[in-house]
Amino acid sequence: TRLLSLCGALISGLALIIASFCNSPWKLLLTQGLMFGAGGSLLYITGLTLPPQWFTKYRALATGIAIAGSGIGGLWLSFATRAMMTSIGRQWGLRITGLIIIGICGPTSWLMRMRFRAVRNERVIELAFLRDCRFALLFFAALFGACGFYIPFYFMPSYSAIVLGKSNSWGTSISSIMNGTSIFGRVAMGLVGDRVGSLNTLCTMTLLSCLGILVLWLPFTSVGPFVAAAVIFGLCSGGIVSLIPVVTANIFGVKRLPSTIGLLMLAYTFGDLISSPPAGAILDKYGHGTSFTSLIIYNGVFLALSTICDILLRITLSRKLWEK
């Protein structure tokens, strides 16, 4: 775990440093795109799998706090990098950001320790889990949830400028509001999950995220409902991110968490690929770049499918719907 996290810190930091010397799109794609993405994934998956191993009673809260760190880091580091690029240029902005990642994540990697050794002869990604109905439902809940999670973060700032006629800075503020409420939501949903059950909380938060998109964002084109939709989605969608590893640990055990999380990360990856790029194409083809109705429906359908999978998993585990 320490080595994996250290490699992630070095790869992602060096990716930004190397990208500062690139002057063509394909080089940036390889460095700031693929290389940085690979390093960031190593950091993220280690931070995702360790807290559930060390906590039982407050497992959801501990995981929520850990995952909230990624939101806090992304929030301040994006503003800091943008300010550095404005004041000292893109090259040095990227280099300093890369050094910050290495300087912070590198030393802290040595503090990480797994509580349980990996199960012998178990693959990093065990496809046999998909034969289990419970895991298949969890996999598709994560897949559809990831599809619905990324679209608002990408397109709500554009919506505020195109439909509401707001400035780019106002759109940036909406993005900050969503990130801020998502950070709070990850911690709060962890606290709630420890009290009423992580799967029960996941079902509720996914449903509320869906309602925020379809009930508040879809039918209205005014500022009030739009801001309310952004706040509700940011708050509730944090549970989609933080509760999946807790639900996985509770159902399949913490000793098998690394291999199960590895497969669920594939669901998140595919979810990202089939969410925002097709959503942009839908906006261009059916909305002609100005009408977001089809895009919002596309977003809501994914969240509805994720909610259905969560509920089916709840029923599969127990007919007592509010049993922890």
VENNORNOR-V320924 format. One record per residue. RES is the residue in one letter. PHI is phi in radians with two decimals (NA if undefined). Layout:
# VENNORNOR-V320924
res:phi
RES:PHI
RES:PHI
This chain:
# VENNORNOR-V320924
res:phi
T:NA
R:-1.08
L:-1.13
L:-1.10
S:-1.18
L:-1.11
C:-1.08
G:-1.09
A:-1.12
L:-1.18
I:-1.14
S:-1.21
G:-1.15
L:-1.14
A:-1.05
L:-1.23
I:-1.14
I:-1.16
A:-1.09
S:-1.17
F:-1.69
C:-1.48
N:-2.31
S:-2.47
P:-1.04
W:-1.18
K:-1.23
L:-1.14
L:-1.11
L:-1.27
T:-1.59
Q:-1.22
G:-1.62
L:-1.23
M:-1.15
F:-1.14
G:-1.09
A:-1.15
G:-1.14
G:-1.10
S:-1.13
L:-1.12
L:-1.14
Y:-1.18
I:-1.24
T:-1.23
G:-1.17
L:-1.43
T:-1.66
L:-1.34
P:-0.98
P:-1.09
Q:-1.31
W:-1.74
F:-2.22
T:-2.08
K:-1.18
Y:-1.96
R:-1.11
A:-1.15
L:-1.14
A:-1.09
T:-1.17
G:-1.07
I:-1.12
A:-1.10
I:-1.27
A:-1.08
G:-1.05
S:-1.15
G:-1.22
I:-1.12
G:-1.09
G:-1.13
L:-1.22
W:-1.37
L:-1.24
S:-1.15
F:-1.18
A:-1.15
T:-1.13
R:-1.10
A:-1.14
M:-1.16
M:-1.12
T:-1.24
S:-1.55
I:-2.10
G:1.76
R:-1.09
Q:-1.06
W:-1.26
G:-1.07
L:-1.18
R:-1.13
I:-1.17
T:-1.09
G:-1.08
L:-1.17
I:-1.09
I:-1.08
I:-1.14
G:-1.19
I:-1.62
C:-1.33
G:-1.09
P:-1.09
T:-1.20
S:-1.09
W:-1.27
L:-1.48
M:-1.43
R:-2.66
M:-1.35
R:-1.45
F:-2.11
R:-1.29
A:-1.10
V:-1.12
R:-1.08
N:1.07
E:-1.71
R:-1.28
V:-1.09
I:-2.10
E:-1.73
L:-1.21
A:-1.11
F:-1.05
L:-1.14
R:-1.31
D:-1.43
C:-1.01
R:-1.11
F:-1.24
A:-1.07
L:-1.13
L:-1.16
F:-1.07
F:-1.29
A:-1.11
A:-1.20
L:-1.07
F:-1.19
G:-1.12
A:-1.14
C:-1.03
G:-1.36
F:-1.29
Y:-1.42
I:-1.02
P:-1.05
F:-1.14
Y:-1.42
F:-1.92
M:-1.11
P:-1.07
S:-1.17
Y:-1.04
S:-1.10
A:-1.43
I:-1.36
V:-1.58
L:-1.53
G:1.27
K:-1.53
S:-1.37
N:-1.11
S:-1.14
W:-1.16
G:-1.11
T:-1.10
S:-1.13
I:-1.09
S:-1.07
S:-1.16
I:-1.08
M:-1.11
N:-1.14
G:-1.14
T:-1.19
S:-1.15
I:-1.07
F:-1.08
G:-1.12
R:-1.10
V:-1.30
A:-1.11
M:-1.18
G:-1.15
L:-1.12
V:-1.16
G:-1.07
D:-1.21
R:-1.59
V:-1.95
G:1.89
S:-1.18
L:-1.24
N:-1.05
T:-1.16
L:-1.08
C:-1.04
T:-1.17
M:-1.20
T:-1.16
L:-1.10
L:-1.15
S:-1.09
C:-1.11
L:-1.15
G:-1.06
I:-1.32
L:-1.46
V:-1.66
L:-1.82
W:-1.45
L:-1.13
P:-1.46
F:-1.97
T:-2.25
S:-2.08
V:-1.18
G:-0.99
P:-1.07
F:-1.13
V:-1.13
A:-1.08
A:-1.11
A:-1.12
V:-1.17
I:-1.11
F:-1.14
G:-1.05
L:-1.17
C:-1.39
S:-1.20
G:-1.04
G:-1.18
I:-1.08
V:-1.36
S:-1.47
L:-1.62
I:-1.00
P:-1.13
V:-1.21
V:-1.05
T:-1.07
A:-1.13
N:-1.18
I:-1.48
F:-1.86
G:1.61
V:-1.25
K:-1.17
R:-1.78
L:-1.10
P:-0.99
S:-1.29
T:-1.23
I:-1.14
G:-1.02
L:-1.28
L:-1.18
M:-1.12
L:-1.11
A:-1.09
Y:-1.10
T:-1.11
F:-1.11
G:-1.08
D:-1.15
L:-1.19
I:-1.73
S:-1.82
S:-1.20
P:-1.06
P:-1.12
A:-1.10
G:-1.11
A:-1.15
I:-1.11
L:-1.06
D:-1.27
K:-1.39
Y:-1.68
G:-1.76
H:0.93
G:1.38
T:-2.21
S:-1.75
F:-1.71
T:-1.03
S:-1.10
L:-1.12
I:-1.16
I:-1.10
Y:-1.00
N:-1.12
G:-1.14
V:-1.09
F:-1.11
L:-1.16
A:-1.14
L:-1.12
S:-1.12
T:-1.07
I:-1.07
C:-1.11
D:-1.09
I:-1.16
L:-1.09
L:-1.13
R:-1.07
I:-1.20
T:-1.12
L:-1.30
S:-2.84
R:-1.30
K:-1.41
L:-1.10
W:-1.84
E:-1.34
K:-1.19
